[in-house]
Amino acid sequence: MPWSFPLTDRAVRRRRQALYLFFFLPGICMSSWVTRTPDVRDQLDVSTGQMGMVLFGLSVGSMGGILCSGRLVSRFGTRPVIGIGTSLIMASMVVIGGGSSVPSAPMVTAGLCLFGVGMGACEVAVNVDGADVERLTDTTVMPTLHGCFSLATVVGGLVGMAATATEFPVVWHLITVTAVATGILVYALRAIPAGTGANDTSSASDSAGHTRPRVWTDRRLLLIGGIVLAMALAEGAANDWLPLLMVDGHGLDAALGSLVFVGFAAAMTLGRFSGTFFLNRFGRATVLRASAISGAVGLVLVIFSDSAAVAAAAVLFWGLGASLGFPVALSAAGDSGPDQTARVSLVATIGYVAFLVGPPSLGFLGDHYGLRSAMVVVLVFVAAAIALAPAAGSRSPAVAHGGSPQDTPPGNADAATSASLRSSAPDER
């Protein structure tokens, strides 16, 4: 039975607040260990290339988790998947901290893989649950949810910077974060209802499976996939390498390298919370082009400027540029034609390829040419996204009523995204 709104208004409100926390938790955990990567690298006594292989564990785990998440949600619903996935993230923090303390590179790699599995498993579940809240309340919450993740990276980055500056042991830092996060998990999980998303996607899966060859041949969709690939690589490169890039490439100490990462995360947060205004005013293609230009400018200055101060300031342009690429391009993929699930899944997978291939590739290049030179690869992809931006098209309320996404003028992208998500969200029974 659908939710009865007079009886569940308070429950839905608590559920929305819980989802904010479930987006916040992975962000604060991720930024906590990212800001300590220079210390972890030093404790493990590995090269930049070897550190790339350690980070490869995160990419493999993320891909495995995202590939399994949809099926798990379909069978068990969002609540157990969110609970187990977040618990894996908590456990991974202890393993990463323990591996850095031993020290053991394989143990840190295993911890990052575990983190990736938990993160990937939660990815579909929390978004399906968020889409269901949008359906129940007829309001848009997804941009704010994703903004909470970015806000958490700022908070976690500040804590990590302070821990680095005071030489607080990595293992105790990560264990402390885990303890706090575990308490939040126990509190928030009670507000997530059982059954959302369960046993309702078989027909959609069959449809997506039958149309997959046609989806792969859709030229516009593949161009959107190119945008996602470029912008995901820009975001992932900063998440994985930015502190080390500032330490090794610009001579900053570890604490200042962490501070630069906090600046990047803050720019990402600002971009995501303010993005709706610009999408409504200028349309999707214009916003994506401006984002790619901003990211390219930031990368050029980080790579080619010998001034550490200029490079650190340029990271803000990098963060603003990377903030909207992934979510806006995914929204464009859903609008690009029929079989929305297959289209979004294809483009999301392309994005995760960037996270899978990017870290070790940049690590190998950094080992031979330096991390600053390695980032030229990211710059080339982001520059290509400037040319690909028109493929994203625009969105207006007419699309929600059956209009052609290719022909509609720029409009209320936020409302359209909400309608798109609601159309693919499972009914709660």
Sequence and secondary structure as in RCSB ss.txt:
>XXXX:A:sequence
MPWSFPLTDRAVRRRRQALYLFFFLPGICMSSWVTRTPDVRDQLDVSTGQMGMVLFGLSVGSMGGILCSGRLVSR
FGTRPVIGIGTSLIMASMVVIGGGSSVPSAPMVTAGLCLFGVGMGACEVAVNVDGADVERLTDTTVMPTLHGCFS
LATVVGGLVGMAATATEFPVVWHLITVTAVATGILVYALRAIPAGTGANDTSSASDSAGHTRPRVWTDRRLLLIG
GIVLAMALAEGAANDWLPLLMVDGHGLDAALGSLVFVGFAAAMTLGRFSGTFFLNRFGRATVLRASAISGAVGLV
LVIFSDSAAVAAAAVLFWGLGASLGFPVALSAAGDSGPDQTARVSLVATIGYVAFLVGPPSLGFLGDHYGLRSAM
VVVLVFVAAAIALAPAAGSRSPAVAHGGSPQDTPPGNADAATSASLRSSAPDER
>XXXX:A:secstr
    HHHHHHHHHHHHHHHHHHHHHHHHHHHHHHTTHHHHHHHHT  HHHHHHHHHHHHHHHHHHHHHHHHHHHH
H HHHHHHHHHHHHHHHHHHHHHHHHTT HHHHHHHHHHHHHHHHHHHHHHHHHHHHHHHHHTS  HHHHHHHHH
HHHHHHHHHHHHHHHTT  HHHHHHHHHHHHHHHHHHHHTTS TTTTTT  HHHHHHHHHHHHHHHT HHHHHHH
HHHHHHHHHHHHHHHHHHHIIIIIH   HHHHHHHHHHHHHHHHHHHHHHHHHHHHH HHHHHHHHHHHHHHHHH
HHHH   HHHHHHHHHHHHHHHHTHHHHHHHHHHHSSS HHHHHHHHHHHHHHHHHHHHHHHHHHHHHH HHHHH
HHHHHHHHHHHHHGGGG    HHHHTT  TTT  S  HHHHHHHHHHHHS    
